[in-house]
Amino acid sequence: MKENKTVSKMFMVIAVIYVTCLLLSNLIAGKMWAVTESITLPAAVILFPVTYIFGDIFTEVYGFKKARTIIWLGFGCSFFAVAVYLITIALPHPGFWGNQDAYAVVMGTTPRVALASFAGYLFGEFSNSMILSKLKVATKGKKLWVRTILSTLVGEGFDSVIFILISFWGTMDNATILQMILFQYLFKVCYEVIFTPLTYVIVNWLKRKEEVDTFDYDVKYSIIRG
C-alpha cells in the first residue's frame, strides 16, 4: 500500500466526528450518572471512550504524525469552546431571563476542572497513540486487538488518574477518589474491548478505501513535531 501524504475526505470526516465527540463529552461531563447506589460516574463516559477508538483508527491507518495533528486540533477546539462558554456566561442578561444560574451550571466550569480535563486528555491521547504506533511496528501490523487494548490500558489510565486527582484531590476522602478512578477506568477499558470488533471493521475498510497502511518506522515520537 502507498503512504498517504494528503488529507483525504474520509480523514476529514473522521476528524470532524472525533472533535464532535470530544466537545460533547466535555459538555455533558457535568451530569453525574448513578450506575448503582455505590457507583457514580460522569455522563461523559458514555461518549468519551469513542475518542480513543477514533484515535486508534487514526494512528493505525494514517500514522502517529497525522494522529498527533488531530489530538492537538481536539485540544484547541476544546479550549476555544470553554473560553466561549465562559464569555457567554459573563455577558449581561436581561432581568426577564431567569435561566442565568441554570445556564452557568450547565455550561460553566471551574479552572481546576478545565485544567484536569485538558491535562488528562493530552497525556491520555498522546500515550495511547504513541504506544499503538510503536506496537504496530513491533508486531509488524499484526494483532490489532492486542495493540488497541494495551494502548487503551495506558492511555485511559493516565486520563482517569490525572483527571480525578486534579479535579477532586483534597475535596473528598482518598478512598472515594480511588474508587472513582477505578470504576471510571474499568468502564472505559471495557468500552474499548466491547467495541474492538467494530474498530476492526472500520480500520480494514479504511485501509482498503484509502489504500493506506502507515508504519511510523522513523518517526520521532514528539508531541509537538518531528
Rosetta constraint file for C-alpha pairs under 8 A:
AtomPair CA 1 CA 211 HARMONIC 5.57 0.50
AtomPair CA 1 CA 212 HARMONIC 5.61 0.50
AtomPair CA 1 CA 213 HARMONIC 6.32 0.50
AtomPair CA 2 CA 211 HARMONIC 6.33 0.50
AtomPair CA 2 CA 212 HARMONIC 5.71 0.50
AtomPair CA 2 CA 213 HARMONIC 7.42 0.50
AtomPair CA 3 CA 212 HARMONIC 5.75 0.50
AtomPair CA 3 CA 213 HARMONIC 6.94 0.50
AtomPair CA 3 CA 214 HARMONIC 6.19 0.50
AtomPair CA 4 CA 62 HARMONIC 6.98 0.50
AtomPair CA 4 CA 211 HARMONIC 8.00 0.50
AtomPair CA 4 CA 212 HARMONIC 5.86 0.50
AtomPair CA 4 CA 214 HARMONIC 7.58 0.50
AtomPair CA 7 CA 11 HARMONIC 6.21 0.50
AtomPair CA 7 CA 12 HARMONIC 7.10 0.50
AtomPair CA 8 CA 12 HARMONIC 6.47 0.50
AtomPair CA 8 CA 210 HARMONIC 7.96 0.50
AtomPair CA 9 CA 13 HARMONIC 6.23 0.50
AtomPair CA 10 CA 14 HARMONIC 6.17 0.50
AtomPair CA 11 CA 15 HARMONIC 6.07 0.50
AtomPair CA 12 CA 16 HARMONIC 6.17 0.50
AtomPair CA 13 CA 17 HARMONIC 6.37 0.50
AtomPair CA 14 CA 18 HARMONIC 6.03 0.50
AtomPair CA 14 CA 54 HARMONIC 7.44 0.50
AtomPair CA 15 CA 19 HARMONIC 6.21 0.50
AtomPair CA 15 CA 70 HARMONIC 6.65 0.50
AtomPair CA 16 CA 20 HARMONIC 6.02 0.50
AtomPair CA 17 CA 21 HARMONIC 6.13 0.50
AtomPair CA 18 CA 22 HARMONIC 6.28 0.50
AtomPair CA 18 CA 50 HARMONIC 7.82 0.50
AtomPair CA 18 CA 51 HARMONIC 5.70 0.50
AtomPair CA 18 CA 54 HARMONIC 6.33 0.50
AtomPair CA 18 CA 55 HARMONIC 7.95 0.50
AtomPair CA 18 CA 74 HARMONIC 7.75 0.50
AtomPair CA 19 CA 23 HARMONIC 6.15 0.50
AtomPair CA 19 CA 51 HARMONIC 7.99 0.50
AtomPair CA 19 CA 73 HARMONIC 7.72 0.50
AtomPair CA 19 CA 74 HARMONIC 5.31 0.50
AtomPair CA 19 CA 77 HARMONIC 7.48 0.50
AtomPair CA 20 CA 24 HARMONIC 6.09 0.50
AtomPair CA 21 CA 25 HARMONIC 5.96 0.50
AtomPair CA 21 CA 47 HARMONIC 6.53 0.50
AtomPair CA 21 CA 48 HARMONIC 6.69 0.50
AtomPair CA 21 CA 50 HARMONIC 7.09 0.50
AtomPair CA 21 CA 51 HARMONIC 6.48 0.50
AtomPair CA 22 CA 26 HARMONIC 6.38 0.50
AtomPair CA 22 CA 48 HARMONIC 6.33 0.50
AtomPair CA 22 CA 51 HARMONIC 6.40 0.50
AtomPair CA 22 CA 74 HARMONIC 6.97 0.50
AtomPair CA 22 CA 78 HARMONIC 7.55 0.50
AtomPair CA 23 CA 27 HARMONIC 6.25 0.50
AtomPair CA 23 CA 77 HARMONIC 7.61 0.50
AtomPair CA 23 CA 78 HARMONIC 6.02 0.50
AtomPair CA 23 CA 81 HARMONIC 7.64 0.50
AtomPair CA 24 CA 28 HARMONIC 6.16 0.50
AtomPair CA 24 CA 44 HARMONIC 7.99 0.50
AtomPair CA 24 CA 47 HARMONIC 7.86 0.50
AtomPair CA 25 CA 29 HARMONIC 5.95 0.50
AtomPair CA 25 CA 44 HARMONIC 4.78 0.50
AtomPair CA 25 CA 45 HARMONIC 7.70 0.50
AtomPair CA 25 CA 47 HARMONIC 5.93 0.50
AtomPair CA 25 CA 48 HARMONIC 5.37 0.50
AtomPair CA 26 CA 44 HARMONIC 6.92 0.50
AtomPair CA 26 CA 78 HARMONIC 7.78 0.50
AtomPair CA 26 CA 117 HARMONIC 7.98 0.50
AtomPair CA 27 CA 106 HARMONIC 7.81 0.50
AtomPair CA 27 CA 107 HARMONIC 6.95 0.50
AtomPair CA 28 CA 43 HARMONIC 6.14 0.50
AtomPair CA 28 CA 44 HARMONIC 5.60 0.50
AtomPair CA 29 CA 42 HARMONIC 5.42 0.50
AtomPair CA 29 CA 43 HARMONIC 5.51 0.50
AtomPair CA 29 CA 44 HARMONIC 4.65 0.50
AtomPair CA 30 CA 42 HARMONIC 6.71 0.50
AtomPair CA 30 CA 43 HARMONIC 7.32 0.50
AtomPair CA 30 CA 106 HARMONIC 6.82 0.50
AtomPair CA 31 CA 42 HARMONIC 5.97 0.50
AtomPair CA 31 CA 43 HARMONIC 5.42 0.50
AtomPair CA 31 CA 44 HARMONIC 7.84 0.50
AtomPair CA 32 CA 40 HARMONIC 6.65 0.50
AtomPair CA 32 CA 41 HARMONIC 5.81 0.50
AtomPair CA 32 CA 42 HARMONIC 4.52 0.50
AtomPair CA 32 CA 43 HARMONIC 5.44 0.50
AtomPair CA 33 CA 40 HARMONIC 5.57 0.50
AtomPair CA 33 CA 41 HARMONIC 5.16 0.50
AtomPair CA 33 CA 42 HARMONIC 5.70 0.50
AtomPair CA 33 CA 43 HARMONIC 5.41 0.50
AtomPair CA 34 CA 38 HARMONIC 7.94 0.50
AtomPair CA 34 CA 39 HARMONIC 6.24 0.50
AtomPair CA 34 CA 40 HARMONIC 4.61 0.50
AtomPair CA 34 CA 41 HARMONIC 6.62 0.50
AtomPair CA 35 CA 39 HARMONIC 5.47 0.50
AtomPair CA 35 CA 40 HARMONIC 5.65 0.50
AtomPair CA 35 CA 41 HARMONIC 7.00 0.50
AtomPair CA 36 CA 40 HARMONIC 6.95 0.50
AtomPair CA 39 CA 180 HARMONIC 7.93 0.50
AtomPair CA 39 CA 183 HARMONIC 7.45 0.50
AtomPair CA 40 CA 180 HARMONIC 7.53 0.50
AtomPair CA 41 CA 45 HARMONIC 7.20 0.50
AtomPair CA 41 CA 180 HARMONIC 7.32 0.50
AtomPair CA 41 CA 183 HARMONIC 7.69 0.50
AtomPair CA 41 CA 184 HARMONIC 6.48 0.50
AtomPair CA 44 CA 48 HARMONIC 5.65 0.50
AtomPair CA 45 CA 49 HARMONIC 6.52 0.50
AtomPair CA 45 CA 184 HARMONIC 7.46 0.50
AtomPair CA 45 CA 187 HARMONIC 7.60 0.50
AtomPair CA 45 CA 188 HARMONIC 6.83 0.50
AtomPair CA 47 CA 51 HARMONIC 7.66 0.50
AtomPair CA 48 CA 52 HARMONIC 7.49 0.50
AtomPair CA 49 CA 53 HARMONIC 6.60 0.50
AtomPair CA 49 CA 188 HARMONIC 5.85 0.50
AtomPair CA 49 CA 191 HARMONIC 6.84 0.50
AtomPair CA 49 CA 192 HARMONIC 6.90 0.50
AtomPair CA 50 CA 54 HARMONIC 6.27 0.50
AtomPair CA 51 CA 55 HARMONIC 5.93 0.50
AtomPair CA 52 CA 56 HARMONIC 6.11 0.50
AtomPair CA 52 CA 125 HARMONIC 6.98 0.50
AtomPair CA 52 CA 128 HARMONIC 7.75 0.50
AtomPair CA 52 CA 152 HARMONIC 7.35 0.50
AtomPair CA 52 CA 192 HARMONIC 7.95 0.50
AtomPair CA 53 CA 57 HARMONIC 6.37 0.50
AtomPair CA 53 CA 192 HARMONIC 6.87 0.50
AtomPair CA 53 CA 199 HARMONIC 6.86 0.50
AtomPair CA 54 CA 58 HARMONIC 6.13 0.50
AtomPair CA 55 CA 59 HARMONIC 6.21 0.50
AtomPair CA 55 CA 67 HARMONIC 6.71 0.50
AtomPair CA 55 CA 125 HARMONIC 7.29 0.50
AtomPair CA 55 CA 128 HARMONIC 7.89 0.50
AtomPair CA 55 CA 129 HARMONIC 6.70 0.50
AtomPair CA 56 CA 60 HARMONIC 5.90 0.50
AtomPair CA 56 CA 128 HARMONIC 7.73 0.50
AtomPair CA 56 CA 129 HARMONIC 6.66 0.50
AtomPair CA 56 CA 132 HARMONIC 7.18 0.50
AtomPair CA 56 CA 148 HARMONIC 6.48 0.50
AtomPair CA 57 CA 61 HARMONIC 5.98 0.50
AtomPair CA 57 CA 62 HARMONIC 7.95 0.50
AtomPair CA 57 CA 199 HARMONIC 7.11 0.50
AtomPair CA 57 CA 202 HARMONIC 7.62 0.50
AtomPair CA 57 CA 203 HARMONIC 5.94 0.50
AtomPair CA 58 CA 62 HARMONIC 5.41 0.50
AtomPair CA 58 CA 63 HARMONIC 6.60 0.50
AtomPair CA 58 CA 64 HARMONIC 7.72 0.50
AtomPair CA 58 CA 66 HARMONIC 7.25 0.50
AtomPair CA 58 CA 67 HARMONIC 5.36 0.50
AtomPair CA 59 CA 63 HARMONIC 4.37 0.50
AtomPair CA 59 CA 64 HARMONIC 5.08 0.50
AtomPair CA 59 CA 66 HARMONIC 7.40 0.50
AtomPair CA 59 CA 67 HARMONIC 5.40 0.50
AtomPair CA 59 CA 129 HARMONIC 6.07 0.50
AtomPair CA 59 CA 132 HARMONIC 7.11 0.50
AtomPair CA 59 CA 133 HARMONIC 6.34 0.50
AtomPair CA 60 CA 132 HARMONIC 7.43 0.50
AtomPair CA 60 CA 133 HARMONIC 6.92 0.50
AtomPair CA 60 CA 136 HARMONIC 7.59 0.50
AtomPair CA 60 CA 203 HARMONIC 7.37 0.50
AtomPair CA 60 CA 213 HARMONIC 7.18 0.50
AtomPair CA 60 CA 214 HARMONIC 6.90 0.50
AtomPair CA 61 CA 203 HARMONIC 6.66 0.50
AtomPair CA 61 CA 206 HARMONIC 7.25 0.50
AtomPair CA 61 CA 207 HARMONIC 6.30 0.50
AtomPair CA 61 CA 212 HARMONIC 6.29 0.50
AtomPair CA 61 CA 213 HARMONIC 5.05 0.50
AtomPair CA 61 CA 214 HARMONIC 5.73 0.50
AtomPair CA 62 CA 66 HARMONIC 6.18 0.50
AtomPair CA 62 CA 67 HARMONIC 7.15 0.50
AtomPair CA 62 CA 212 HARMONIC 6.89 0.50
AtomPair CA 62 CA 213 HARMONIC 6.61 0.50
AtomPair CA 62 CA 214 HARMONIC 5.36 0.50
AtomPair CA 63 CA 67 HARMONIC 6.33 0.50
AtomPair CA 63 CA 133 HARMONIC 6.89 0.50
AtomPair CA 63 CA 213 HARMONIC 7.95 0.50
AtomPair CA 63 CA 214 HARMONIC 5.10 0.50
AtomPair CA 63 CA 215 HARMONIC 6.37 0.50
AtomPair CA 63 CA 216 HARMONIC 6.09 0.50
AtomPair CA 64 CA 68 HARMONIC 5.87 0.50
AtomPair CA 64 CA 129 HARMONIC 6.41 0.50
AtomPair CA 64 CA 130 HARMONIC 6.73 0.50
AtomPair CA 64 CA 133 HARMONIC 6.19 0.50
AtomPair CA 64 CA 216 HARMONIC 6.75 0.50
AtomPair CA 64 CA 219 HARMONIC 7.87 0.50
AtomPair CA 64 CA 221 HARMONIC 7.96 0.50
AtomPair CA 65 CA 69 HARMONIC 6.56 0.50
AtomPair CA 65 CA 219 HARMONIC 7.67 0.50
AtomPair CA 65 CA 225 HARMONIC 7.78 0.50
AtomPair CA 66 CA 70 HARMONIC 6.52 0.50
AtomPair CA 67 CA 71 HARMONIC 6.22 0.50
AtomPair CA 67 CA 129 HARMONIC 7.15 0.50
AtomPair CA 68 CA 72 HARMONIC 6.32 0.50
AtomPair CA 68 CA 126 HARMONIC 7.26 0.50
AtomPair CA 68 CA 129 HARMONIC 7.83 0.50
AtomPair CA 68 CA 223 HARMONIC 6.63 0.50
AtomPair CA 68 CA 224 HARMONIC 7.97 0.50
AtomPair CA 69 CA 73 HARMONIC 6.12 0.50
AtomPair CA 70 CA 74 HARMONIC 6.10 0.50
AtomPair CA 71 CA 75 HARMONIC 6.28 0.50
AtomPair CA 71 CA 122 HARMONIC 7.57 0.50
AtomPair CA 71 CA 125 HARMONIC 6.94 0.50
AtomPair CA 71 CA 126 HARMONIC 7.49 0.50
AtomPair CA 72 CA 76 HARMONIC 6.11 0.50
AtomPair CA 73 CA 77 HARMONIC 6.18 0.50
AtomPair CA 74 CA 78 HARMONIC 6.08 0.50
AtomPair CA 75 CA 79 HARMONIC 6.16 0.50
AtomPair CA 75 CA 118 HARMONIC 7.11 0.50
AtomPair CA 75 CA 121 HARMONIC 7.85 0.50
AtomPair CA 75 CA 122 HARMONIC 7.53 0.50
AtomPair CA 76 CA 80 HARMONIC 6.13 0.50
AtomPair CA 77 CA 81 HARMONIC 6.04 0.50
AtomPair CA 78 CA 82 HARMONIC 6.25 0.50
AtomPair CA 79 CA 83 HARMONIC 6.28 0.50
AtomPair CA 80 CA 84 HARMONIC 6.24 0.50
AtomPair CA 81 CA 85 HARMONIC 6.17 0.50
AtomPair CA 82 CA 86 HARMONIC 6.26 0.50
AtomPair CA 82 CA 108 HARMONIC 7.81 0.50
AtomPair CA 82 CA 109 HARMONIC 7.75 0.50
AtomPair CA 82 CA 114 HARMONIC 7.95 0.50
AtomPair CA 83 CA 87 HARMONIC 6.20 0.50
AtomPair CA 84 CA 88 HARMONIC 6.13 0.50
AtomPair CA 85 CA 89 HARMONIC 6.22 0.50
AtomPair CA 85 CA 107 HARMONIC 5.89 0.50
AtomPair CA 85 CA 108 HARMONIC 6.31 0.50
AtomPair CA 86 CA 90 HARMONIC 6.26 0.50
AtomPair CA 86 CA 107 HARMONIC 7.70 0.50
AtomPair CA 86 CA 108 HARMONIC 6.14 0.50
AtomPair CA 86 CA 109 HARMONIC 7.86 0.50
AtomPair CA 87 CA 91 HARMONIC 6.41 0.50
AtomPair CA 89 CA 100 HARMONIC 7.63 0.50
AtomPair CA 89 CA 103 HARMONIC 7.37 0.50
AtomPair CA 89 CA 104 HARMONIC 5.86 0.50
AtomPair CA 89 CA 107 HARMONIC 7.78 0.50
AtomPair CA 89 CA 108 HARMONIC 7.27 0.50
AtomPair CA 93 CA 97 HARMONIC 6.82 0.50
AtomPair CA 93 CA 100 HARMONIC 7.43 0.50
AtomPair CA 99 CA 103 HARMONIC 5.98 0.50
AtomPair CA 100 CA 104 HARMONIC 6.09 0.50
AtomPair CA 101 CA 105 HARMONIC 6.20 0.50
AtomPair CA 102 CA 106 HARMONIC 6.29 0.50
AtomPair CA 103 CA 107 HARMONIC 5.87 0.50
AtomPair CA 103 CA 108 HARMONIC 7.65 0.50
AtomPair CA 104 CA 108 HARMONIC 4.98 0.50
AtomPair CA 105 CA 109 HARMONIC 7.82 0.50
AtomPair CA 109 CA 113 HARMONIC 6.46 0.50
AtomPair CA 109 CA 114 HARMONIC 6.41 0.50
AtomPair CA 110 CA 114 HARMONIC 6.19 0.50
AtomPair CA 111 CA 115 HARMONIC 6.02 0.50
AtomPair CA 112 CA 116 HARMONIC 6.19 0.50
AtomPair CA 112 CA 166 HARMONIC 6.93 0.50
AtomPair CA 112 CA 167 HARMONIC 6.02 0.50
AtomPair CA 113 CA 117 HARMONIC 6.09 0.50
AtomPair CA 113 CA 163 HARMONIC 7.82 0.50
AtomPair CA 113 CA 166 HARMONIC 7.28 0.50
AtomPair CA 113 CA 167 HARMONIC 5.13 0.50
AtomPair CA 114 CA 118 HARMONIC 6.18 0.50
AtomPair CA 115 CA 119 HARMONIC 5.99 0.50
AtomPair CA 115 CA 166 HARMONIC 7.68 0.50
AtomPair CA 116 CA 120 HARMONIC 5.93 0.50
AtomPair CA 116 CA 162 HARMONIC 6.57 0.50
AtomPair CA 116 CA 163 HARMONIC 4.60 0.50
AtomPair CA 116 CA 164 HARMONIC 7.41 0.50
AtomPair CA 116 CA 165 HARMONIC 7.95 0.50
AtomPair CA 116 CA 166 HARMONIC 5.24 0.50
AtomPair CA 116 CA 167 HARMONIC 5.76 0.50
AtomPair CA 117 CA 121 HARMONIC 6.02 0.50
AtomPair CA 117 CA 163 HARMONIC 5.73 0.50
AtomPair CA 118 CA 122 HARMONIC 6.22 0.50
AtomPair CA 119 CA 123 HARMONIC 6.15 0.50
AtomPair CA 119 CA 159 HARMONIC 7.80 0.50
AtomPair CA 119 CA 162 HARMONIC 6.94 0.50
AtomPair CA 119 CA 163 HARMONIC 7.19 0.50
AtomPair CA 120 CA 124 HARMONIC 5.75 0.50
AtomPair CA 120 CA 158 HARMONIC 6.48 0.50
AtomPair CA 120 CA 159 HARMONIC 4.11 0.50
AtomPair CA 120 CA 160 HARMONIC 6.93 0.50
AtomPair CA 120 CA 161 HARMONIC 7.77 0.50
AtomPair CA 120 CA 162 HARMONIC 5.19 0.50
AtomPair CA 120 CA 163 HARMONIC 5.15 0.50
AtomPair CA 121 CA 125 HARMONIC 5.81 0.50
AtomPair CA 121 CA 159 HARMONIC 5.95 0.50
AtomPair CA 122 CA 126 HARMONIC 5.91 0.50
AtomPair CA 123 CA 127 HARMONIC 5.97 0.50
AtomPair CA 123 CA 155 HARMONIC 7.20 0.50
AtomPair CA 123 CA 158 HARMONIC 6.22 0.50
AtomPair CA 123 CA 159 HARMONIC 6.57 0.50
AtomPair CA 124 CA 128 HARMONIC 6.06 0.50
AtomPair CA 124 CA 154 HARMONIC 7.46 0.50
AtomPair CA 124 CA 155 HARMONIC 4.06 0.50
AtomPair CA 124 CA 156 HARMONIC 5.76 0.50
AtomPair CA 124 CA 157 HARMONIC 7.28 0.50
AtomPair CA 124 CA 158 HARMONIC 5.14 0.50
AtomPair CA 124 CA 159 HARMONIC 4.72 0.50
AtomPair CA 125 CA 129 HARMONIC 6.14 0.50
AtomPair CA 125 CA 155 HARMONIC 6.01 0.50
AtomPair CA 126 CA 130 HARMONIC 5.98 0.50
AtomPair CA 126 CA 155 HARMONIC 7.53 0.50
AtomPair CA 126 CA 223 HARMONIC 7.05 0.50
AtomPair CA 127 CA 131 HARMONIC 6.02 0.50
AtomPair CA 127 CA 151 HARMONIC 7.40 0.50
AtomPair CA 127 CA 154 HARMONIC 6.93 0.50
AtomPair CA 127 CA 155 HARMONIC 5.37 0.50
AtomPair CA 128 CA 132 HARMONIC 6.14 0.50
AtomPair CA 128 CA 151 HARMONIC 4.74 0.50
AtomPair CA 128 CA 152 HARMONIC 5.86 0.50
AtomPair CA 128 CA 154 HARMONIC 6.52 0.50
AtomPair CA 128 CA 155 HARMONIC 4.52 0.50
AtomPair CA 128 CA 156 HARMONIC 7.83 0.50
AtomPair CA 129 CA 133 HARMONIC 6.10 0.50
AtomPair CA 129 CA 151 HARMONIC 7.26 0.50
AtomPair CA 130 CA 134 HARMONIC 6.19 0.50
AtomPair CA 130 CA 221 HARMONIC 6.76 0.50
AtomPair CA 131 CA 135 HARMONIC 5.99 0.50
AtomPair CA 131 CA 147 HARMONIC 7.96 0.50
AtomPair CA 131 CA 151 HARMONIC 5.49 0.50
AtomPair CA 132 CA 136 HARMONIC 6.11 0.50
AtomPair CA 132 CA 147 HARMONIC 5.62 0.50
AtomPair CA 132 CA 148 HARMONIC 6.42 0.50
AtomPair CA 132 CA 150 HARMONIC 7.86 0.50
AtomPair CA 132 CA 151 HARMONIC 5.50 0.50
AtomPair CA 133 CA 137 HARMONIC 6.64 0.50
AtomPair CA 133 CA 215 HARMONIC 7.41 0.50
AtomPair CA 133 CA 216 HARMONIC 6.65 0.50
AtomPair CA 134 CA 138 HARMONIC 6.25 0.50
AtomPair CA 134 CA 216 HARMONIC 7.64 0.50
AtomPair CA 135 CA 139 HARMONIC 5.88 0.50
AtomPair CA 135 CA 147 HARMONIC 6.16 0.50
AtomPair CA 136 CA 140 HARMONIC 5.73 0.50
AtomPair CA 136 CA 141 HARMONIC 4.79 0.50
AtomPair CA 136 CA 142 HARMONIC 7.09 0.50
AtomPair CA 136 CA 144 HARMONIC 7.82 0.50
AtomPair CA 136 CA 147 HARMONIC 7.09 0.50
AtomPair CA 136 CA 215 HARMONIC 7.06 0.50
AtomPair CA 137 CA 141 HARMONIC 6.36 0.50
AtomPair CA 137 CA 215 HARMONIC 6.24 0.50
AtomPair CA 137 CA 216 HARMONIC 7.09 0.50
AtomPair CA 137 CA 217 HARMONIC 6.58 0.50
AtomPair CA 139 CA 143 HARMONIC 7.27 0.50
AtomPair CA 141 CA 215 HARMONIC 7.99 0.50
AtomPair CA 143 CA 147 HARMONIC 6.63 0.50
AtomPair CA 144 CA 148 HARMONIC 6.10 0.50
AtomPair CA 144 CA 200 HARMONIC 7.62 0.50
AtomPair CA 145 CA 149 HARMONIC 6.08 0.50
AtomPair CA 145 CA 196 HARMONIC 6.54 0.50
AtomPair CA 145 CA 200 HARMONIC 7.92 0.50
AtomPair CA 146 CA 150 HARMONIC 6.00 0.50
AtomPair CA 147 CA 151 HARMONIC 6.00 0.50
AtomPair CA 148 CA 152 HARMONIC 6.04 0.50
AtomPair CA 148 CA 196 HARMONIC 7.89 0.50
AtomPair CA 149 CA 153 HARMONIC 6.13 0.50
AtomPair CA 149 CA 189 HARMONIC 7.59 0.50
AtomPair CA 149 CA 192 HARMONIC 7.05 0.50
AtomPair CA 149 CA 193 HARMONIC 6.66 0.50
AtomPair CA 150 CA 154 HARMONIC 6.66 0.50
AtomPair CA 151 CA 155 HARMONIC 6.01 0.50
AtomPair CA 152 CA 156 HARMONIC 5.49 0.50
AtomPair CA 152 CA 157 HARMONIC 7.70 0.50
AtomPair CA 152 CA 189 HARMONIC 6.61 0.50
AtomPair CA 152 CA 192 HARMONIC 7.44 0.50
AtomPair CA 153 CA 157 HARMONIC 5.90 0.50
AtomPair CA 153 CA 189 HARMONIC 6.48 0.50
AtomPair CA 154 CA 158 HARMONIC 6.29 0.50
AtomPair CA 155 CA 159 HARMONIC 6.27 0.50
AtomPair CA 156 CA 160 HARMONIC 5.92 0.50
AtomPair CA 156 CA 185 HARMONIC 6.36 0.50
AtomPair CA 156 CA 188 HARMONIC 6.94 0.50
AtomPair CA 156 CA 189 HARMONIC 7.14 0.50
AtomPair CA 157 CA 161 HARMONIC 6.08 0.50
AtomPair CA 157 CA 185 HARMONIC 6.25 0.50
AtomPair CA 158 CA 162 HARMONIC 5.89 0.50
AtomPair CA 159 CA 163 HARMONIC 5.88 0.50
AtomPair CA 160 CA 164 HARMONIC 6.03 0.50
AtomPair CA 160 CA 181 HARMONIC 5.72 0.50
AtomPair CA 160 CA 184 HARMONIC 6.67 0.50
AtomPair CA 160 CA 185 HARMONIC 5.89 0.50
AtomPair CA 161 CA 165 HARMONIC 5.94 0.50
AtomPair CA 161 CA 181 HARMONIC 5.93 0.50
AtomPair CA 162 CA 166 HARMONIC 6.03 0.50
AtomPair CA 163 CA 167 HARMONIC 5.95 0.50
AtomPair CA 164 CA 168 HARMONIC 5.78 0.50
AtomPair CA 164 CA 169 HARMONIC 7.39 0.50
AtomPair CA 164 CA 177 HARMONIC 7.01 0.50
AtomPair CA 164 CA 180 HARMONIC 7.39 0.50
AtomPair CA 164 CA 181 HARMONIC 6.37 0.50
AtomPair CA 165 CA 169 HARMONIC 4.98 0.50
AtomPair CA 165 CA 177 HARMONIC 7.38 0.50
AtomPair CA 168 CA 172 HARMONIC 6.70 0.50
AtomPair CA 168 CA 177 HARMONIC 7.18 0.50
AtomPair CA 169 CA 174 HARMONIC 7.83 0.50
AtomPair CA 169 CA 177 HARMONIC 7.41 0.50
AtomPair CA 172 CA 176 HARMONIC 6.81 0.50
AtomPair CA 172 CA 177 HARMONIC 6.98 0.50
AtomPair CA 173 CA 177 HARMONIC 6.57 0.50
AtomPair CA 174 CA 178 HARMONIC 6.13 0.50
AtomPair CA 175 CA 179 HARMONIC 6.16 0.50
AtomPair CA 176 CA 180 HARMONIC 6.21 0.50
AtomPair CA 177 CA 181 HARMONIC 6.28 0.50
AtomPair CA 178 CA 182 HARMONIC 6.11 0.50
AtomPair CA 179 CA 183 HARMONIC 6.12 0.50
AtomPair CA 180 CA 184 HARMONIC 5.97 0.50
AtomPair CA 181 CA 185 HARMONIC 5.93 0.50
AtomPair CA 182 CA 186 HARMONIC 6.08 0.50
AtomPair CA 183 CA 187 HARMONIC 6.07 0.50
AtomPair CA 184 CA 188 HARMONIC 6.29 0.50
AtomPair CA 185 CA 189 HARMONIC 6.22 0.50
AtomPair CA 186 CA 190 HARMONIC 6.05 0.50
AtomPair CA 187 CA 191 HARMONIC 6.08 0.50
AtomPair CA 188 CA 192 HARMONIC 6.39 0.50
AtomPair CA 189 CA 193 HARMONIC 6.32 0.50
AtomPair CA 190 CA 194 HARMONIC 6.09 0.50
AtomPair CA 191 CA 195 HARMONIC 6.35 0.50
AtomPair CA 192 CA 196 HARMONIC 6.08 0.50
AtomPair CA 195 CA 199 HARMONIC 6.34 0.50
AtomPair CA 196 CA 200 HARMONIC 6.30 0.50
AtomPair CA 197 CA 201 HARMONIC 6.44 0.50
AtomPair CA 198 CA 202 HARMONIC 6.28 0.50
AtomPair CA 199 CA 203 HARMONIC 6.00 0.50
AtomPair CA 200 CA 204 HARMONIC 6.03 0.50
AtomPair CA 201 CA 205 HARMONIC 6.08 0.50
AtomPair CA 202 CA 206 HARMONIC 6.03 0.50
AtomPair CA 203 CA 207 HARMONIC 6.15 0.50
AtomPair CA 204 CA 208 HARMONIC 6.35 0.50
AtomPair CA 205 CA 209 HARMONIC 6.12 0.50
AtomPair CA 206 CA 210 HARMONIC 5.68 0.50
AtomPair CA 206 CA 211 HARMONIC 7.71 0.50
AtomPair CA 206 CA 212 HARMONIC 7.81 0.50
AtomPair CA 207 CA 211 HARMONIC 5.27 0.50
AtomPair CA 207 CA 212 HARMONIC 5.13 0.50
AtomPair CA 207 CA 213 HARMONIC 5.96 0.50
AtomPair CA 208 CA 212 HARMONIC 7.30 0.50
AtomPair CA 219 CA 226 HARMONIC 6.74 0.50
AtomPair CA 220 CA 225 HARMONIC 7.89 0.50
AtomPair CA 220 CA 226 HARMONIC 5.32 0.50
AtomPair CA 221 CA 226 HARMONIC 7.22 0.50
AtomPair CA 222 CA 226 HARMONIC 6.25 0.50
